Amino acid sequence: MRYELAVREWAELGEGPTWDPATGRLIWVDILSSRIHTYAPGSGRRSVMATEQHVGAAKPRAGGGLVVSLRDGIGLYGPGDGFRWLVRAPVAGRRANDAAVAPDGALWAGTMRYDEAPGGGSLARIAPDGTATEVLGDATVSNGIGWSPDGRLMYYIDTPTRRIDVFDFDGQLAHDRRPFVSIEASGGYPDGLAVDVEGGVWVALWDGSAVRRYAADGSLDLTVELPVRRPTACAFGGPDLTDLYITTARAGQAAPHPLAGSVLVLPGAGRGLPGYSFAG
């Protein structure tokens, strides 16, 4: 399996790819440049929207527009051009990081400190009405989130642990956290993840120059080497959800690879699960 270049870009910290079936577009963010990008593979059309704060994630809303995880909280764009805060709870020295929409339409949003201080981040569930419930209050770099095909398991990454953890999931709450897989030191750090229809978990390895697929039982099934040092996250997209899109970063590298910051794609990697839209 070989990568292809989907979008040439120079993102400082490309993250959070998400396929929006309503528009046939890939949505992703450049966290440190405060930008939301879209790309329509069918037409090649792209767009870039600036945000006023560092943006950890942008996900489609059920009624149109986007829900965004910003430095100071959760905001809503559209439908149309308007913006409003849904949850505003700034914490000095902390910013948003990865987020995902659960099967019930709630947003699960992670945070981290800029200095990556241990225990300085969090994971919270944001209900469609804006009710925020802290699930984890001692994360360090809250990252990839995803659900099993039957919705009974939730996968989660706190990057410095070098683990993908798994929770039992009852539709709204996650409990009984336990390790799913551990990444060896030479493999880099787990970052963003995606789950396929067979329950396989795909993970981008920061400082590992690769994306891996772990089978539902936690066994390593596939490793795809990439030219960039810092792939950040992955998501299935395209009309049949068979292409795996991979965001990458240039940040923290004195001489990044020429494709660092671009979006790569593994055509025909598998078949992903349909995504969910935020119900608020």
Secondary structure by P-SEA (a helix, b strand, c coil): ccccccccccccccccccccccccbbbbbccccbbbbbbbccccbbbbbbcccccccccccccccccccccccccccccccbbbbcbbbbcccccccbbbbccccccbbbbbcccccccccbbbbbcccccccccccccccccbbbbcccccbbbbbccccccbbbbbcccccccccccccccccccccccccccccccbbbbbbccccccccccccccccbbbbbccccccccccccccccbbbbbbbccccccccccccbbbbbcccccccccccccc
